[in-house]
Amino acid sequence: MKKIGLKTILFTLVFFGFTYMLLVFTNRAGRVPYIFAGCILLVLGIYLFYKSQRIEENMFLSNLLAIFSGISFWGFFGEFMENADLYIKDATVEIAHWNFLPILLFVIFLFLYLRKYLSTPIQFSLVSFLLIWTLHYIMIFQFEVLSRTHISTYFMCGVFVLLLGFSIYKIKVSEEINSKMFWSYLVLLTAWSILEYIWGWRLISGPYSI
Protein backbone atom coordinates (compact mmCIF):
# COMPACT_ATOMS: atom_id res chain seq x y z
CA MET A 1 0.00 0.00 0.00
CA LYS A 2 2.89 2.34 0.78
CA LYS A 3 4.19 2.08 -2.79
CA ILE A 4 0.84 2.74 -4.48
CA GLY A 5 1.46 6.49 -4.66
CA LEU A 6 5.00 6.14 -5.99
CA LYS A 7 3.95 3.54 -8.58
CA THR A 8 1.09 5.74 -9.74
CA ILE A 9 3.40 8.72 -10.23
CA LEU A 10 6.16 6.75 -11.97
CA PHE A 11 3.94 4.74 -14.33
CA THR A 12 1.90 7.81 -15.21
CA LEU A 13 5.03 9.86 -15.82
CA VAL A 14 6.32 7.20 -18.21
CA PHE A 15 3.02 7.19 -20.10
CA PHE A 16 3.02 10.99 -20.24
CA GLY A 17 6.51 10.82 -21.66
CA PHE A 18 5.44 8.30 -24.28
CA THR A 19 2.47 10.45 -25.33
CA TYR A 20 4.54 13.63 -25.50
CA MET A 21 7.41 12.08 -27.45
CA LEU A 22 5.01 10.36 -29.87
CA LEU A 23 3.35 13.66 -30.74
CA VAL A 24 6.55 15.69 -30.91
CA PHE A 25 8.57 13.35 -33.10
CA THR A 26 5.75 12.42 -35.46
CA ASN A 27 4.87 16.10 -35.87
CA ARG A 28 8.45 16.76 -36.92
CA ALA A 29 8.42 13.73 -39.22
CA GLY A 30 5.52 15.00 -41.32
CA ARG A 31 1.76 14.99 -41.82
CA VAL A 32 1.33 11.25 -42.36
CA PRO A 33 3.23 10.10 -39.24
CA TYR A 34 1.47 12.78 -37.20
CA ILE A 35 -2.05 11.75 -38.20
CA PHE A 36 -1.02 8.16 -37.55
CA ALA A 37 0.04 9.16 -34.03
CA GLY A 38 -3.26 10.98 -33.48
CA CYS A 39 -5.23 7.90 -34.52
CA ILE A 40 -3.10 5.73 -32.23
CA LEU A 41 -3.89 7.96 -29.24
CA LEU A 42 -7.62 8.01 -29.99
CA VAL A 43 -7.83 4.23 -30.43
CA LEU A 44 -5.57 3.65 -27.43
CA GLY A 45 -7.75 5.91 -25.29
CA ILE A 46 -10.89 4.00 -26.25
CA TYR A 47 -9.21 0.63 -25.69
CA LEU A 48 -7.76 1.58 -22.29
CA PHE A 49 -11.10 3.05 -21.22
CA TYR A 50 -12.83 -0.21 -22.14
CA LYS A 51 -10.10 -2.39 -20.63
CA SER A 52 -10.16 -0.52 -17.33
CA GLN A 53 -13.84 -1.43 -16.93
CA ARG A 54 -13.15 -5.15 -17.46
CA ILE A 55 -10.51 -5.58 -14.75
CA GLU A 56 -12.20 -6.29 -11.46
CA GLU A 57 -9.59 -8.23 -9.53
CA ASN A 58 -6.87 -5.55 -9.62
CA MET A 59 -8.10 -2.11 -8.55
CA PHE A 60 -4.69 -0.48 -9.01
CA LEU A 61 -4.32 -1.68 -12.60
CA SER A 62 -7.91 -0.80 -13.44
CA ASN A 63 -7.51 2.77 -12.16
CA LEU A 64 -4.10 3.15 -13.79
CA LEU A 65 -5.42 2.14 -17.22
CA ALA A 66 -8.29 4.58 -16.72
CA ILE A 67 -5.79 7.37 -15.99
CA PHE A 68 -3.85 6.39 -19.12
CA SER A 69 -7.05 6.55 -21.16
CA GLY A 70 -7.64 10.12 -19.99
CA ILE A 71 -4.09 11.07 -20.97
CA SER A 72 -4.55 9.44 -24.38
CA PHE A 73 -7.77 11.35 -24.96
CA TRP A 74 -6.01 14.57 -23.99
CA GLY A 75 -3.22 13.74 -26.42
CA PHE A 76 -5.81 13.53 -29.21
CA PHE A 77 -8.34 16.24 -28.30
CA GLY A 78 -6.03 18.63 -26.47
CA GLU A 79 -2.84 18.34 -28.49
CA PHE A 80 -3.35 16.63 -31.87
CA MET A 81 -6.54 18.57 -32.70
CA GLU A 82 -4.66 21.85 -32.26
CA ASN A 83 -2.93 21.00 -35.54
CA ALA A 84 -5.97 19.63 -37.37
CA ASP A 85 -5.68 22.37 -39.98
CA LEU A 86 -2.71 20.45 -41.35
CA TYR A 87 -5.31 18.16 -42.93
CA ILE A 88 -8.55 20.13 -43.13
CA LYS A 89 -8.73 23.90 -43.47
CA ASP A 90 -10.01 25.67 -40.33
CA ALA A 91 -10.44 22.32 -38.54
CA THR A 92 -8.22 23.31 -35.60
CA VAL A 93 -9.80 22.82 -32.18
CA GLU A 94 -7.99 24.45 -29.25
CA ILE A 95 -9.89 23.36 -26.14
CA ALA A 96 -7.37 24.98 -23.78
CA HIS A 97 -8.04 28.49 -25.11
CA TRP A 98 -10.26 31.09 -23.46
CA ASN A 99 -13.31 30.64 -25.72
CA PHE A 100 -13.78 27.06 -24.48
CA LEU A 101 -14.41 28.12 -20.88
CA PRO A 102 -18.23 27.61 -21.03
CA ILE A 103 -17.73 24.10 -22.40
CA LEU A 104 -15.12 23.25 -19.78
CA LEU A 105 -17.36 24.48 -16.94
CA PHE A 106 -20.35 22.61 -18.35
CA VAL A 107 -18.39 19.34 -18.63
CA ILE A 108 -17.09 19.73 -15.07
CA PHE A 109 -20.61 20.41 -13.79
CA LEU A 110 -21.97 17.43 -15.72
CA PHE A 111 -19.27 15.17 -14.32
CA LEU A 112 -19.88 16.27 -10.73
CA TYR A 113 -23.63 15.79 -11.18
CA LEU A 114 -23.31 12.30 -12.68
CA ARG A 115 -20.31 11.15 -10.65
CA LYS A 116 -22.32 9.06 -8.18
CA TYR A 117 -23.68 6.99 -11.05
CA LEU A 118 -20.27 6.25 -12.56
CA SER A 119 -17.92 3.37 -11.78
CA THR A 120 -14.55 4.17 -10.22
CA PRO A 121 -12.52 3.51 -13.43
CA ILE A 122 -14.82 5.78 -15.43
CA GLN A 123 -14.36 8.48 -12.81
CA PHE A 124 -10.59 8.11 -12.98
CA SER A 125 -10.60 8.35 -16.77
CA LEU A 126 -12.77 11.48 -16.80
CA VAL A 127 -10.91 13.08 -13.89
CA SER A 128 -7.62 12.37 -15.63
CA PHE A 129 -8.78 14.23 -18.74
CA LEU A 130 -10.55 17.06 -16.90
CA LEU A 131 -7.64 17.79 -14.57
CA ILE A 132 -5.20 18.12 -17.46
CA TRP A 133 -7.70 20.28 -19.34
CA THR A 134 -8.38 22.55 -16.35
CA LEU A 135 -4.79 23.08 -15.25
CA HIS A 136 -3.63 23.61 -18.83
CA TYR A 137 -6.51 26.00 -19.47
CA ILE A 138 -5.63 28.17 -16.46
CA MET A 139 -2.01 28.56 -17.55
CA ILE A 140 -2.75 29.11 -21.26
CA PHE A 141 -5.39 31.73 -20.40
CA GLN A 142 -2.94 33.65 -18.24
CA PHE A 143 -0.07 33.45 -20.73
CA GLU A 144 -2.10 34.35 -23.83
CA VAL A 145 -4.79 36.71 -22.52
CA LEU A 146 -2.82 38.41 -19.74
CA SER A 147 0.94 37.82 -20.03
CA ARG A 148 3.63 35.35 -19.01
CA THR A 149 4.70 37.61 -16.14
CA HIS A 150 1.28 38.86 -15.06
CA ILE A 151 0.88 38.95 -11.28
CA SER A 152 -1.82 36.28 -11.50
CA THR A 153 0.73 33.76 -12.83
CA TYR A 154 2.82 34.08 -9.65
CA PHE A 155 -0.29 33.82 -7.50
CA MET A 156 -1.54 30.76 -9.37
CA CYS A 157 1.84 29.09 -9.20
CA GLY A 158 1.76 29.66 -5.43
CA VAL A 159 -1.66 28.02 -5.30
CA PHE A 160 -0.25 25.02 -7.16
CA VAL A 161 2.64 24.82 -4.69
CA LEU A 162 0.17 24.71 -1.81
CA LEU A 163 -1.94 22.15 -3.66
CA LEU A 164 1.17 20.06 -4.26
CA GLY A 165 2.00 20.07 -0.56
CA PHE A 166 -1.58 19.24 0.39
CA SER A 167 -1.67 16.38 -2.12
CA ILE A 168 1.53 14.90 -0.70
CA TYR A 169 0.00 15.10 2.77
CA LYS A 170 -3.17 13.36 1.57
CA ILE A 171 -1.12 10.54 0.06
CA LYS A 172 0.53 9.93 3.42
CA VAL A 173 -2.69 9.89 5.45
CA SER A 174 -4.93 8.09 2.93
CA GLU A 175 -5.51 4.41 3.57
CA GLU A 176 -7.62 3.63 0.52
CA ILE A 177 -6.19 2.81 -2.92
CA ASN A 178 -8.50 5.07 -4.91
CA SER A 179 -7.67 8.05 -2.71
CA LYS A 180 -3.93 7.43 -2.83
CA MET A 181 -3.98 7.11 -6.61
CA PHE A 182 -6.02 10.28 -7.09
CA TRP A 183 -3.78 12.42 -4.91
CA SER A 184 -0.66 10.88 -6.45
CA TYR A 185 -1.91 11.80 -9.91
CA LEU A 186 -2.63 15.32 -8.69
CA VAL A 187 0.91 15.55 -7.31
CA LEU A 188 2.27 14.82 -10.77
CA LEU A 189 -0.01 17.31 -12.52
CA THR A 190 0.57 20.16 -10.06
CA ALA A 191 4.33 19.60 -10.08
CA TRP A 192 4.30 19.69 -13.88
CA SER A 193 2.18 22.87 -13.86
CA ILE A 194 4.67 24.57 -11.53
CA LEU A 195 7.49 23.56 -13.86
CA GLU A 196 5.59 24.96 -16.85
CA TYR A 197 5.19 28.31 -15.10
CA ILE A 198 8.95 28.38 -14.49
CA TRP A 199 9.53 27.59 -18.16
CA GLY A 200 7.03 30.26 -19.15
CA TRP A 201 8.86 32.86 -17.05
CA ARG A 202 12.06 31.83 -18.87
CA LEU A 203 13.79 31.19 -15.54
CA ILE A 204 15.08 27.93 -17.00
CA SER A 205 14.94 26.61 -20.53
CA GLY A 206 12.19 24.09 -21.22
CA PRO A 207 11.74 21.31 -23.76
CA TYR A 208 9.28 23.40 -25.76
CA SER A 209 7.90 26.89 -26.06
CA ILE A 210 4.42 27.44 -24.64
C-alpha positions as CSV (number, residue, x, y, z in Angstrom):
1,M,0.0,0.0,0.0
2,K,2.9,2.3,0.8
3,K,4.2,2.1,-2.8
4,I,0.8,2.7,-4.5
5,G,1.5,6.5,-4.7
6,L,5.0,6.1,-6.0
7,K,3.9,3.5,-8.6
8,T,1.1,5.7,-9.7
9,I,3.4,8.7,-10.2
10,L,6.2,6.8,-12.0
11,F,3.9,4.7,-14.3
12,T,1.9,7.8,-15.2
13,L,5.0,9.9,-15.8
14,V,6.3,7.2,-18.2
15,F,3.0,7.2,-20.1
16,F,3.0,11.0,-20.2
17,G,6.5,10.8,-21.7
18,F,5.4,8.3,-24.3
19,T,2.5,10.5,-25.3
20,Y,4.5,13.6,-25.5
21,M,7.4,12.1,-27.5
22,L,5.0,10.4,-29.9
23,L,3.3,13.7,-30.7
24,V,6.5,15.7,-30.9
25,F,8.6,13.3,-33.1
26,T,5.7,12.4,-35.5
27,N,4.9,16.1,-35.9
28,R,8.5,16.8,-36.9
29,A,8.4,13.7,-39.2
30,G,5.5,15.0,-41.3
31,R,1.8,15.0,-41.8
32,V,1.3,11.3,-42.4
33,P,3.2,10.1,-39.2
34,Y,1.5,12.8,-37.2
35,I,-2.0,11.8,-38.2
36,F,-1.0,8.2,-37.5
37,A,0.0,9.2,-34.0
38,G,-3.3,11.0,-33.5
39,C,-5.2,7.9,-34.5
40,I,-3.1,5.7,-32.2
41,L,-3.9,8.0,-29.2
42,L,-7.6,8.0,-30.0
43,V,-7.8,4.2,-30.4
44,L,-5.6,3.6,-27.4
45,G,-7.7,5.9,-25.3
46,I,-10.9,4.0,-26.2
47,Y,-9.2,0.6,-25.7
48,L,-7.8,1.6,-22.3
49,F,-11.1,3.0,-21.2
50,Y,-12.8,-0.2,-22.1
51,K,-10.1,-2.4,-20.6
52,S,-10.2,-0.5,-17.3
53,Q,-13.8,-1.4,-16.9
54,R,-13.2,-5.1,-17.5
55,I,-10.5,-5.6,-14.7
56,E,-12.2,-6.3,-11.5
57,E,-9.6,-8.2,-9.5
58,N,-6.9,-5.5,-9.6
59,M,-8.1,-2.1,-8.6
60,F,-4.7,-0.5,-9.0
61,L,-4.3,-1.7,-12.6
62,S,-7.9,-0.8,-13.4
63,N,-7.5,2.8,-12.2
64,L,-4.1,3.1,-13.8
65,L,-5.4,2.1,-17.2
66,A,-8.3,4.6,-16.7
67,I,-5.8,7.4,-16.0
68,F,-3.8,6.4,-19.1
69,S,-7.0,6.5,-21.2
70,G,-7.6,10.1,-20.0
71,I,-4.1,11.1,-21.0
72,S,-4.5,9.4,-24.4
73,F,-7.8,11.4,-25.0
74,W,-6.0,14.6,-24.0
75,G,-3.2,13.7,-26.4
76,F,-5.8,13.5,-29.2
77,F,-8.3,16.2,-28.3
78,G,-6.0,18.6,-26.5
79,E,-2.8,18.3,-28.5
80,F,-3.4,16.6,-31.9
81,M,-6.5,18.6,-32.7
82,E,-4.7,21.9,-32.3
83,N,-2.9,21.0,-35.5
84,A,-6.0,19.6,-37.4
85,D,-5.7,22.4,-40.0
86,L,-2.7,20.4,-41.4
87,Y,-5.3,18.2,-42.9
88,I,-8.6,20.1,-43.1
89,K,-8.7,23.9,-43.5
90,D,-10.0,25.7,-40.3
91,A,-10.4,22.3,-38.5
92,T,-8.2,23.3,-35.6
93,V,-9.8,22.8,-32.2
94,E,-8.0,24.4,-29.2
95,I,-9.9,23.4,-26.1
96,A,-7.4,25.0,-23.8
97,H,-8.0,28.5,-25.1
98,W,-10.3,31.1,-23.5
99,N,-13.3,30.6,-25.7
100,F,-13.8,27.1,-24.5
101,L,-14.4,28.1,-20.9
102,P,-18.2,27.6,-21.0
103,I,-17.7,24.1,-22.4
104,L,-15.1,23.3,-19.8
105,L,-17.4,24.5,-16.9
106,F,-20.4,22.6,-18.3
107,V,-18.4,19.3,-18.6
108,I,-17.1,19.7,-15.1
109,F,-20.6,20.4,-13.8
110,L,-22.0,17.4,-15.7
111,F,-19.3,15.2,-14.3
112,L,-19.9,16.3,-10.7
113,Y,-23.6,15.8,-11.2
114,L,-23.3,12.3,-12.7
115,R,-20.3,11.2,-10.6
116,K,-22.3,9.1,-8.2
117,Y,-23.7,7.0,-11.0
118,L,-20.3,6.2,-12.6
119,S,-17.9,3.4,-11.8
120,T,-14.5,4.2,-10.2
121,P,-12.5,3.5,-13.4
122,I,-14.8,5.8,-15.4
123,Q,-14.4,8.5,-12.8
124,F,-10.6,8.1,-13.0
125,S,-10.6,8.4,-16.8
126,L,-12.8,11.5,-16.8
127,V,-10.9,13.1,-13.9
128,S,-7.6,12.4,-15.6
129,F,-8.8,14.2,-18.7
130,L,-10.5,17.1,-16.9
131,L,-7.6,17.8,-14.6
132,I,-5.2,18.1,-17.5
133,W,-7.7,20.3,-19.3
134,T,-8.4,22.5,-16.3
135,L,-4.8,23.1,-15.3
136,H,-3.6,23.6,-18.8
137,Y,-6.5,26.0,-19.5
138,I,-5.6,28.2,-16.5
139,M,-2.0,28.6,-17.5
140,I,-2.7,29.1,-21.3
141,F,-5.4,31.7,-20.4
142,Q,-2.9,33.7,-18.2
143,F,-0.1,33.5,-20.7
144,E,-2.1,34.3,-23.8
145,V,-4.8,36.7,-22.5
146,L,-2.8,38.4,-19.7
147,S,0.9,37.8,-20.0
148,R,3.6,35.4,-19.0
149,T,4.7,37.6,-16.1
150,H,1.3,38.9,-15.1
151,I,0.9,39.0,-11.3
152,S,-1.8,36.3,-11.5
153,T,0.7,33.8,-12.8
154,Y,2.8,34.1,-9.7
155,F,-0.3,33.8,-7.5
156,M,-1.5,30.8,-9.4
157,C,1.8,29.1,-9.2
158,G,1.8,29.7,-5.4
159,V,-1.7,28.0,-5.3
160,F,-0.2,25.0,-7.2
161,V,2.6,24.8,-4.7
162,L,0.2,24.7,-1.8
163,L,-1.9,22.1,-3.7
164,L,1.2,20.1,-4.3
165,G,2.0,20.1,-0.6
166,F,-1.6,19.2,0.4
167,S,-1.7,16.4,-2.1
168,I,1.5,14.9,-0.7
169,Y,0.0,15.1,2.8
170,K,-3.2,13.4,1.6
171,I,-1.1,10.5,0.1
172,K,0.5,9.9,3.4
173,V,-2.7,9.9,5.4
174,S,-4.9,8.1,2.9
175,E,-5.5,4.4,3.6
176,E,-7.6,3.6,0.5
177,I,-6.2,2.8,-2.9
178,N,-8.5,5.1,-4.9
179,S,-7.7,8.1,-2.7
180,K,-3.9,7.4,-2.8
181,M,-4.0,7.1,-6.6
182,F,-6.0,10.3,-7.1
183,W,-3.8,12.4,-4.9
184,S,-0.7,10.9,-6.5
185,Y,-1.9,11.8,-9.9
186,L,-2.6,15.3,-8.7
187,V,0.9,15.6,-7.3
188,L,2.3,14.8,-10.8
189,L,0.0,17.3,-12.5
190,T,0.6,20.2,-10.1
191,A,4.3,19.6,-10.1
192,W,4.3,19.7,-13.9
193,S,2.2,22.9,-13.9
194,I,4.7,24.6,-11.5
195,L,7.5,23.6,-13.9
196,E,5.6,25.0,-16.9
197,Y,5.2,28.3,-15.1
198,I,8.9,28.4,-14.5
199,W,9.5,27.6,-18.2
200,G,7.0,30.3,-19.1
201,W,8.9,32.9,-17.1
202,R,12.1,31.8,-18.9
203,L,13.8,31.2,-15.5
204,I,15.1,27.9,-17.0
205,S,14.9,26.6,-20.5
206,G,12.2,24.1,-21.2
207,P,11.7,21.3,-23.8
208,Y,9.3,23.4,-25.8
209,S,7.9,26.9,-26.1
210,I,4.4,27.4,-24.6
